[in-house]
Amino acid sequence: MIGAAWLLAAALAVVAFLYASVGHAGASGYIAVLALAGLPAEQIKPLALILNTLVASVGCWNFLRAGHLPWRRIWPVYLLAIPGAFLGGWLNLPSLWFRRLVGAVLLFSAWRLGRAPVDPPRLREPPRLLLLTAGGSLGVLAGFTGTGGGVFLTPLLLLCRWCTTRQAGAVSVLFILFNSIAGLAGLLVARHGALHVIGRLDWLLVLIPVVLAGAIGSRLGSRHWPVAWIRRCLAVVLLLASLKLLGLAALL
């Protein structure tokens, strides 16, 4: 069992490294890996949320310490995110067409960002009302899709030219952390024993390398990698998320 846990940890660590390098936490990737490993649904959700919260925490530490968060310009995006995430988890929408639509938007975003490997020469000032609306809407989308919402927020910030690449990573990872904590709190209210799964030794062995990989990825993305590398990694992350939502990748 220990050997299987290390194999699973390696796959999850790769996901954490890739996503953390662009200011994300990897929820959709963790869910895919855990499902492929044959875990029951009641274990996948709490584990994915725990991993997302831990990786987002170390991502915040690296991106915010590096000074990339433009707080004074971007703070309204957080105000409605958490209530939006709760609402998204509660809503029961016709999921097939909705997921396909979101997947198509992410696919377009991956294509646009992959074609633009550098930051724009000038940024635009984001309207506060638009940031407030976007935060609430993307919070709903995050709750509905079971993610932290970074795959939706980052391309919006970049394509609207509201942030540089590293700034978008910092804004998104904090957004993801808030939504992940809210989702975990909601899960604990609904299922008091949801966290018992991580009390086993094999799952503790999984958490450690995943958090380390996330710390290394976010460190490289926040301080060392060229912007072109980060944008291309982001395009890959968005492509993987879009294929999963479009139902075009059975292994995702």
C-alpha positions in Angstrom: 0.0 0.0 0.0 2.9 2.4 0.8 4.4 1.8 -2.7 1.0 2.6 -4.4 0.7 5.7 -2.2 4.1 7.0 -3.5 3.2 6.3 -7.1 -0.1 8.3 -6.6 1.9 11.0 -4.8 4.3 11.3 -7.8 1.4 11.9 -10.2 -0.3 14.4 -7.9 3.1 16.2 -7.4 3.5 16.7 -11.1 0.0 18.3 -11.2 0.8 20.5 -8.2 4.1 21.6 -9.8 2.6 22.5 -13.1 -0.4 24.3 -11.8 1.5 26.1 -8.9 4.0 27.6 -11.4 1.2 29.7 -12.9 -0.5 30.7 -9.7 -3.1 27.9 -9.6 -3.5 25.0 -7.2 -4.5 22.0 -9.3 -8.0 20.9 -8.2 -9.2 19.7 -11.6 -5.9 17.7 -12.0 -6.1 16.1 -8.5 -9.7 15.0 -9.2 -8.7 13.4 -12.4 -5.7 11.6 -10.9 -7.7 10.4 -7.8 -10.5 9.2 -10.0 -8.1 7.2 -12.2 -6.6 5.7 -9.1 -10.1 4.3 -8.3 -10.8 6.2 -5.2 -14.5 6.4 -4.1 -16.2 9.7 -4.7 -16.6 10.4 -1.0 -12.8 10.5 -0.6 -11.9 12.4 -3.8 -13.7 15.6 -2.9 -12.1 16.2 0.5 -8.7 15.1 -0.7 -8.8 17.4 -3.7 -10.0 20.3 -1.5 -7.2 19.7 1.1 -4.5 19.5 -1.6 -5.9 22.6 -3.3 -5.9 24.5 0.0 -2.3 23.5 0.9 -0.9 24.2 -2.5 -2.7 27.5 -2.8 -1.3 28.4 0.7 2.3 27.9 -0.4 1.5 29.6 -3.7 0.2 32.6 -1.8 3.4 32.6 0.3 5.6 32.7 -2.8 3.7 35.0 -5.1 2.7 37.5 -2.4 6.1 37.6 -0.8 7.6 38.4 -4.2 5.4 41.5 -4.3 3.2 40.6 -7.3 -0.3 41.2 -5.8 -1.7 44.6 -7.0 -4.1 44.8 -4.0 -5.2 48.4 -4.4 -6.3 47.9 -8.0 -7.8 44.4 -7.7 -9.3 43.9 -4.2 -13.0 44.1 -5.4 -12.6 40.8 -7.2 -12.6 39.0 -3.8 -15.6 40.5 -2.2 -18.3 38.3 -3.7 -16.1 35.3 -4.6 -16.8 33.2 -1.4 -20.6 33.7 -1.4 -20.5 33.1 -5.1 -18.7 29.8 -4.5 -21.3 28.7 -2.0 -24.1 29.6 -4.4 -22.3 27.6 -7.2 -22.1 24.6 -5.1 -25.8 24.8 -4.2 -27.1 25.4 -7.8 -28.3 22.5 -9.9 -27.8 23.6 -13.5 -28.1 21.5 -16.7 -24.4 20.7 -16.4 -23.7 19.2 -19.8 -24.2 22.2 -22.1 -22.9 24.5 -19.3 -19.6 22.6 -19.0 -19.2 22.4 -22.8 -19.6 26.2 -23.0 -17.1 26.9 -20.3 -14.7 24.4 -21.9 -14.9 26.2 -25.2 -14.1 29.5 -23.5 -11.1 28.0 -21.8 -9.9 26.4 -25.1 -10.1 29.8 -26.8 -8.2 31.4 -23.8 -5.5 28.7 -24.1 -5.1 29.5 -27.8 -4.9 33.3 -27.2 -2.4 33.1 -24.4 -0.2 30.5 -26.2 0.1 33.0 -29.1 1.1 35.9 -26.8 4.2 34.8 -24.8 5.0 38.3 -23.4 3.2 40.8 -21.2 1.5 43.7 -22.8 3.5 47.0 -22.8 0.7 48.8 -21.0 -2.0 47.7 -18.5 -5.6 48.9 -18.3 -7.2 50.1 -15.1 -10.0 47.6 -14.2 -13.4 49.1 -13.3 -14.3 48.3 -9.8 -17.9 47.3 -10.6 -16.7 45.0 -13.3 -14.2 43.4 -10.9 -16.9 42.9 -8.3 -19.2 41.3 -10.8 -16.4 39.1 -12.2 -15.4 37.9 -8.8 -19.0 36.9 -7.9 -19.7 35.3 -11.2 -16.4 33.3 -11.2 -17.0 32.3 -7.6 -20.3 30.8 -8.8 -18.5 29.1 -11.7 -15.8 27.8 -9.3 -18.4 26.3 -6.9 -20.4 24.7 -9.8 -17.3 23.1 -11.4 -15.7 22.1 -8.1 -12.5 24.1 -8.7 -10.8 27.1 -7.1 -11.7 29.3 -10.0 -8.1 30.2 -11.1 -8.5 28.7 -14.6 -11.3 31.2 -15.1 -9.9 34.3 -13.4 -6.3 34.2 -14.8 -7.2 34.4 -18.5 -9.7 37.1 -17.7 -7.1 39.2 -16.0 -4.6 38.6 -18.8 -6.8 39.0 -21.8 -8.4 42.2 -20.4 -4.8 43.5 -19.8 -5.6 44.2 -16.1 -2.5 42.4 -14.8 0.9 41.2 -15.8 1.4 37.4 -15.9 2.9 37.2 -12.4 0.4 39.6 -11.0 -2.4 37.5 -12.5 -0.9 34.4 -10.7 -0.8 36.3 -7.4 -4.4 37.5 -7.7 -5.6 34.0 -8.8 -3.8 32.0 -6.1 -5.3 34.1 -3.4 -8.8 33.8 -5.0 -8.3 30.0 -5.1 -7.2 29.9 -1.5 -10.4 31.8 -0.4 -12.7 29.5 -2.5 -10.9 26.3 -1.4 -11.2 27.2 2.3 -14.9 28.0 1.8 -15.5 24.8 -0.1 -13.7 22.8 2.6 -15.7 24.5 5.4 -18.9 23.7 3.6 -17.9 20.1 3.2 -17.1 19.9 6.9 -20.5 21.3 7.8 -22.2 18.7 5.6 -20.0 15.8 6.5 -18.3 16.0 9.9 -16.0 13.0 9.3 -14.8 14.2 5.8 -11.2 14.8 7.0 -10.7 11.4 8.6 -9.3 10.1 5.4 -6.0 12.0 5.8 -5.4 10.4 9.2 -3.9 7.3 7.5 -0.2 7.0 7.0 -0.4 6.5 3.3 -2.3 9.7 2.7 0.2 11.6 4.9 2.9 10.3 2.6 0.9 11.7 -0.4 0.5 15.2 1.1 4.1 15.9 1.8 5.6 15.5 -1.8 2.5 17.3 -3.3 3.0 20.4 -1.0 6.8 20.4 -1.7 6.2 20.2 -5.5 3.7 23.1 -5.2 6.2 25.1 -3.2 8.9 24.6 -5.8 6.6 25.3 -8.7 5.2 28.5 -7.2 8.7 29.6 -6.3 9.9 29.2 -9.9 6.9 30.9 -11.3 6.9 33.8 -8.9 10.6 34.6 -9.1 12.7 32.7 -11.7 11.0 31.5 -14.8 10.7 33.9 -17.8 7.2 35.2 -18.5 7.1 33.2 -21.8 7.5 29.9 -19.9 4.8 30.8 -17.4 2.3 31.8 -20.2 3.0 28.5 -22.1 2.5 26.5 -18.9 -0.7 28.4 -18.3 -1.9 27.6 -21.9 -1.2 23.9 -21.1 -3.2 24.1 -17.9 -6.1 25.8 -19.6 -6.0 23.3 -22.4 -6.2 20.3 -20.0 -9.1 22.0 -18.1 -10.9 22.7 -21.4 -10.5 19.1 -22.7 -11.9 17.8 -19.4 -14.9 20.0 -19.5 -15.6 19.3 -23.2 -15.4 15.6 -22.6 -12.6 15.2 -25.2 -10.1 13.6 -22.9 -11.1 10.4 -21.2 -8.0 10.4 -19.1 -8.6 13.9 -17.7 
